[in-house]
Amino acid sequence: MGSTADKIKGTANEAIGKAKQGIGEATGNDRLQGEGAVQEIKGKGQKAMGDAKQAAREAVDKAAAAANKNL
């Protein structure tokens, strides 16, 4: 999965998790609140993975450009 896909899925999971937490809180459903918290954390992790992939790709591109420049 690419960095953009990770970021999109992460954002979606984060939003859904927050919504689940809100609904769980409003209805007094502790299980739903817990599921929402887990899903929100999962989303944050996915977004971080997307950021890391993007940074790695940019570093490789920069190194390749420098190598080509020296040829």
N, CA, C and O atoms as a GROMACS GRO file, in nm:
protein
  284
    1MET      N    1   0.084  -0.117   0.000
    1MET     CA    2   0.000   0.000   0.000
    1MET      C    3   0.088   0.123   0.000
    1MET      O    4   0.189   0.128   0.070
    2GLY      N    5   0.051   0.222  -0.078
    2GLY     CA    6   0.130   0.343  -0.088
    2GLY      C    7   0.106   0.439   0.028
    2GLY      O    8   0.014   0.421   0.108
    3SER      N    9   0.188   0.540   0.033
    3SER     CA   10   0.179   0.635   0.144
    3SER      C   11   0.045   0.710   0.143
    3SER      O   12  -0.013   0.734   0.249
    4THR      N   13  -0.004   0.745   0.026
    4THR     CA   14  -0.131   0.817   0.018
    4THR      C   15  -0.246   0.729   0.065
    4THR      O   16  -0.334   0.775   0.138
    5ALA      N   17  -0.246   0.603   0.023
    5ALA     CA   18  -0.352   0.511   0.066
    5ALA      C   19  -0.348   0.492   0.217
    5ALA      O   20  -0.453   0.487   0.282
    6ASP      N   21  -0.229   0.480   0.274
    6ASP     CA   22  -0.216   0.467   0.420
    6ASP      C   23  -0.274   0.589   0.490
    6ASP      O   24  -0.345   0.576   0.589
    7LYS      N   25  -0.243   0.706   0.438
    7LYS     CA   26  -0.292   0.829   0.500
    7LYS      C   27  -0.444   0.840   0.491
    7LYS      O   28  -0.509   0.882   0.586
    8ILE      N   29  -0.500   0.802   0.377
    8ILE     CA   30  -0.645   0.808   0.358
    8ILE      C   31  -0.715   0.710   0.452
    8ILE      O   32  -0.810   0.746   0.521
    9LYS      N   33  -0.666   0.586   0.455
    9LYS     CA   34  -0.726   0.487   0.544
    9LYS      C   35  -0.710   0.528   0.690
    9LYS      O   36  -0.800   0.507   0.771
   10GLY      N   37  -0.596   0.584   0.722
   10GLY     CA   38  -0.571   0.629   0.858
   10GLY      C   39  -0.667   0.739   0.899
   10GLY      O   40  -0.721   0.738   1.010
   11THR      N   41  -0.688   0.834   0.810
   11THR     CA   42  -0.780   0.944   0.839
   11THR      C   43  -0.922   0.890   0.858
   11THR      O   44  -0.994   0.934   0.948
   12ALA      N   45  -0.962   0.796   0.772
   12ALA     CA   46  -1.095   0.737   0.784
   12ALA      C   47  -1.110   0.662   0.916
   12ALA      O   48  -1.210   0.679   0.986
   13ASN      N   49  -1.013   0.579   0.950
   13ASN     CA   50  -1.020   0.503   1.075
   13ASN      C   51  -1.022   0.596   1.196
   13ASN      O   52  -1.092   0.570   1.294
   14GLU      N   53  -0.946   0.701   1.189
   14GLU     CA   54  -0.942   0.797   1.299
   14GLU      C   55  -1.080   0.862   1.318
   14GLU      O   56  -1.128   0.875   1.430
   15ALA      N   57  -1.141   0.903   1.208
   15ALA     CA   58  -1.272   0.969   1.214
   15ALA      C   59  -1.381   0.872   1.262
   15ALA      O   60  -1.464   0.908   1.346
   16ILE      N   61  -1.379   0.750   1.210
   16ILE     CA   62  -1.478   0.651   1.251
   16ILE      C   63  -1.460   0.616   1.398
   16ILE      O   64  -1.558   0.599   1.471
   17GLY      N   65  -1.336   0.605   1.441
   17GLY     CA   66  -1.308   0.576   1.580
   17GLY      C   67  -1.361   0.684   1.673
   17GLY      O   68  -1.420   0.655   1.777
   18LYS      N   69  -1.340   0.810   1.634
   18LYS     CA   70  -1.391   0.921   1.715
   18LYS      C   71  -1.544   0.919   1.720
   18LYS      O   72  -1.604   0.944   1.824
   19ALA      N   73  -1.606   0.887   1.606
   19ALA     CA   74  -1.752   0.880   1.601
   19ALA      C   75  -1.803   0.768   1.692
   19ALA      O   76  -1.900   0.787   1.766
   20LYS      N   77  -1.739   0.652   1.685
   20LYS     CA   78  -1.779   0.540   1.771
   20LYS      C   79  -1.767   0.578   1.918
   20LYS      O   80  -1.854   0.545   1.999
   21GLN      N   81  -1.660   0.646   1.952
   21GLN     CA   82  -1.642   0.688   2.091
   21GLN      C   83  -1.754   0.782   2.134
   21GLN      O   84  -1.808   0.769   2.243
   22GLY      N   85  -1.789   0.875   2.048
   22GLY     CA   86  -1.896   0.970   2.079
   22GLY      C   87  -2.030   0.901   2.096
   22GLY      O   88  -2.105   0.932   2.188
   23ILE      N   89  -2.060   0.808   2.006
   23ILE     CA   90  -2.186   0.735   2.015
   23ILE      C   91  -2.187   0.648   2.141
   23ILE      O   92  -2.287   0.640   2.212
   24GLY      N   93  -2.075   0.584   2.166
   24GLY     CA   94  -2.065   0.501   2.286
   24GLY      C   95  -2.082   0.581   2.413
   24GLY      O   96  -2.147   0.536   2.508
   25GLU      N   97  -2.026   0.700   2.414
   25GLU     CA   98  -2.039   0.787   2.531
   25GLU      C   99  -2.184   0.834   2.547
   25GLU      O  100  -2.238   0.836   2.658
   26ALA      N  101  -2.246   0.870   2.435
   26ALA     CA  102  -2.384   0.920   2.439
   26ALA      C  103  -2.483   0.812   2.482
   26ALA      O  104  -2.583   0.841   2.547
   27THR      N  105  -2.454   0.688   2.445
   27THR     CA  106  -2.546   0.578   2.478
   27THR      C  107  -2.504   0.500   2.601
   27THR      O  108  -2.576   0.410   2.645
   28GLY      N  109  -2.390   0.535   2.657
   28GLY     CA  110  -2.341   0.462   2.774
   28GLY      C  111  -2.286   0.325   2.741
   28GLY      O  112  -2.283   0.236   2.826
   29ASN      N  113  -2.242   0.306   2.615
   29ASN     CA  114  -2.191   0.178   2.570
   29ASN      C  115  -2.039   0.179   2.580
   29ASN      O  116  -1.970   0.232   2.492
   30ASP      N  117  -1.987   0.119   2.687
   30ASP     CA  118  -1.842   0.116   2.709
   30ASP      C  119  -1.769   0.038   2.601
   30ASP      O  120  -1.657   0.072   2.564
   31ARG      N  121  -1.831  -0.068   2.552
   31ARG     CA  122  -1.766  -0.150   2.449
   31ARG      C  123  -1.745  -0.068   2.321
   31ARG      O  124  -1.638  -0.074   2.261
   32LEU      N  125  -1.846   0.007   2.282
   32LEU     CA  126  -1.834   0.089   2.161
   32LEU      C  127  -1.730   0.199   2.180
   32LEU      O  128  -1.656   0.231   2.087
   33GLN      N  129  -1.725   0.255   2.299
   33GLN     CA  130  -1.622   0.356   2.328
   33GLN      C  131  -1.483   0.294   2.314
   33GLN      O  132  -1.393   0.355   2.255
   34GLY      N  133  -1.465   0.175   2.367
   34GLY     CA  134  -1.336   0.107   2.358
   34GLY      C  135  -1.297   0.075   2.216
   34GLY      O  136  -1.182   0.096   2.176
   35GLU      N  137  -1.394   0.024   2.139
   35GLU     CA  138  -1.367  -0.007   1.998
   35GLU      C  139  -1.327   0.121   1.923
   35GLU      O  140  -1.237   0.120   1.839
   36GLY      N  141  -1.396   0.230   1.955
   36GLY     CA  142  -1.365   0.357   1.890
   36GLY      C  143  -1.225   0.405   1.922
   36GLY      O  144  -1.154   0.456   1.835
   37ALA      N  145  -1.185   0.389   2.047
   37ALA     CA  146  -1.050   0.431   2.087
   37ALA      C  147  -0.944   0.349   2.014
   37ALA      O  148  -0.844   0.404   1.968
   38VAL      N  149  -0.967   0.219   2.004
   38VAL     CA  150  -0.872   0.131   1.934
   38VAL      C  151  -0.865   0.169   1.786
   38VAL      O  152  -0.756   0.176   1.729
   39GLN      N  153  -0.980   0.194   1.725
   39GLN     CA  154  -0.982   0.228   1.583
   39GLN      C  155  -0.915   0.363   1.558
   39GLN      O  156  -0.847   0.382   1.457
   40GLU      N  157  -0.934   0.457   1.649
   40GLU     CA  158  -0.869   0.588   1.634
   40GLU      C  159  -0.718   0.573   1.641
   40GLU      O  160  -0.646   0.634   1.562
   41ILE      N  161  -0.669   0.494   1.734
   41ILE     CA  162  -0.524   0.471   1.747
   41ILE      C  163  -0.470   0.401   1.623
   41ILE      O  164  -0.362   0.433   1.574
   42LYS      N  165  -0.547   0.304   1.572
   42LYS     CA  166  -0.507   0.235   1.448
   42LYS      C  167  -0.493   0.336   1.334
   42LYS      O  168  -0.398   0.329   1.256
   43GLY      N  169  -0.587   0.428   1.324
   43GLY     CA  170  -0.582   0.531   1.220
   43GLY      C  171  -0.460   0.619   1.233
   43GLY      O  172  -0.396   0.653   1.133
   44LYS      N  173  -0.428   0.657   1.355
   44LYS     CA  174  -0.308   0.739   1.377
   44LYS      C  175  -0.183   0.663   1.334
   44LYS      O  176  -0.091   0.722   1.277
   45GLY      N  177  -0.180   0.534   1.362
   45GLY     CA  178  -0.066   0.451   1.321
   45GLY      C  179  -0.056   0.442   1.169
   45GLY      O  180   0.054   0.448   1.114
   46GLN      N  181  -0.169   0.426   1.103
   46GLN     CA  182  -0.169   0.418   0.957
   46GLN      C  183  -0.119   0.549   0.896
   46GLN      O  184  -0.042   0.548   0.800
   47LYS      N  185  -0.162   0.661   0.952
   47LYS     CA  186  -0.116   0.790   0.901
   47LYS      C  187   0.035   0.806   0.922
   47LYS      O  188   0.105   0.858   0.835
   48ALA      N  189   0.083   0.761   1.037
   48ALA     CA  190   0.227   0.768   1.064
   48ALA      C  191   0.305   0.681   0.965
   48ALA      O  192   0.412   0.719   0.919
   49MET      N  193   0.250   0.563   0.934
   49MET     CA  194   0.314   0.474   0.837
   49MET      C  195   0.320   0.542   0.700
   49MET      O  196   0.421   0.533   0.631
   50GLY      N  197   0.214   0.607   0.661
   50GLY     CA  198   0.212   0.679   0.534
   50GLY      C  199   0.315   0.790   0.531
   50GLY      O  200   0.383   0.810   0.429
   51ASP      N  201   0.328   0.862   0.641
   51ASP     CA  202   0.430   0.968   0.649
   51ASP      C  203   0.571   0.911   0.638
   51ASP      O  204   0.657   0.969   0.571
   52ALA      N  205   0.594   0.796   0.703
   52ALA     CA  206   0.726   0.733   0.699
   52ALA      C  207   0.758   0.684   0.557
   52ALA      O  208   0.871   0.700   0.510
   53LYS      N  209   0.660   0.626   0.491
   53LYS     CA  210   0.681   0.580   0.353
   53LYS      C  211   0.713   0.697   0.261
   53LYS      O  212   0.801   0.688   0.176
   54GLN      N  213   0.641   0.807   0.279
   54GLN     CA  214   0.665   0.924   0.196
   54GLN      C  215   0.805   0.980   0.221
   54GLN      O  216   0.875   1.017   0.126
   55ALA      N  217   0.846   0.987   0.346
   55ALA     CA  218   0.980   1.038   0.379
   55ALA      C  219   1.088   0.948   0.319
   55ALA      O  220   1.188   0.997   0.267
   56ALA      N  221   1.067   0.817   0.326
   56ALA     CA  222   1.165   0.724   0.269
   56ALA      C  223   1.174   0.741   0.117
   56ALA      O  224   1.283   0.743   0.060
   57ARG      N  225   1.059   0.754   0.053
   57ARG     CA  226   1.057   0.772  -0.092
   57ARG      C  227   1.128   0.901  -0.131
   57ARG      O  228   1.204   0.904  -0.227
   58GLU      N  229   1.104   1.008  -0.055
   58GLU     CA  230   1.169   1.136  -0.085
   58GLU      C  231   1.320   1.127  -0.066
   58GLU      O  232   1.395   1.187  -0.142
   59ALA      N  233   1.364   1.053   0.036
   59ALA     CA  234   1.507   1.036   0.059
   59ALA      C  235   1.572   0.958  -0.055
   59ALA      O  236   1.682   0.992  -0.100
   60VAL      N  237   1.504   0.854  -0.101
   60VAL     CA  238   1.557   0.774  -0.213
   60VAL      C  239   1.563   0.860  -0.340
   60VAL      O  240   1.662   0.856  -0.413
   61ASP      N  241   1.457   0.935  -0.365
   61ASP     CA  242   1.455   1.023  -0.484
   61ASP      C  243   1.568   1.126  -0.478
   61ASP      O  244   1.633   1.154  -0.579
   62LYS      N  245   1.590   1.181  -0.360
   62LYS     CA  246   1.696   1.281  -0.344
   62LYS      C  247   1.833   1.219  -0.367
   62LYS      O  248   1.919   1.278  -0.432
   63ALA      N  249   1.854   1.097  -0.314
   63ALA     CA  250   1.981   1.028  -0.330
   63ALA      C  251   2.003   0.992  -0.479
   63ALA      O  252   2.114   1.004  -0.531
   64ALA      N  253   1.897   0.948  -0.544
   64ALA     CA  254   1.908   0.913  -0.686
   64ALA      C  255   1.939   1.037  -0.771
   64ALA      O  256   2.019   1.030  -0.864
   65ALA      N  257   1.877   1.148  -0.739
   65ALA     CA  258   1.903   1.271  -0.812
   65ALA      C  259   2.048   1.315  -0.793
   65ALA      O  260   2.114   1.360  -0.887
   66ALA      N  261   2.098   1.301  -0.670
   66ALA     CA  262   2.237   1.340  -0.644
   66ALA      C  263   2.333   1.246  -0.718
   66ALA      O  264   2.434   1.291  -0.771
   67ALA      N  265   2.301   1.118  -0.721
   67ALA     CA  266   2.386   1.022  -0.791
   67ALA      C  267   2.386   1.050  -0.941
   67ALA      O  268   2.492   1.043  -1.005
   68ASN      N  269   2.271   1.081  -0.997
   68ASN     CA  270   2.261   1.112  -1.141
   68ASN      C  271   2.335   1.241  -1.174
   68ASN      O  272   2.392   1.254  -1.282
   69LYS      N  273   2.333   1.335  -1.082
   69LYS     CA  274   2.400   1.462  -1.104
   69LYS      C  275   2.552   1.442  -1.112
   69LYS      O  276   2.620   1.510  -1.188
   70ASN      N  277   2.603   1.346  -1.034
   70ASN     CA  278   2.747   1.320  -1.029
   70ASN      C  279   2.794   1.236  -1.147
   70ASN      O  280   2.914   1.220  -1.168
   71LEU      N  281   2.702   1.182  -1.224
   71LEU     CA  282   2.742   1.099  -1.340
   71LEU      C  283   2.778   1.186  -1.451
   71LEU      O  284   2.814   1.137  -1.558
   0.00000   0.00000   0.00000
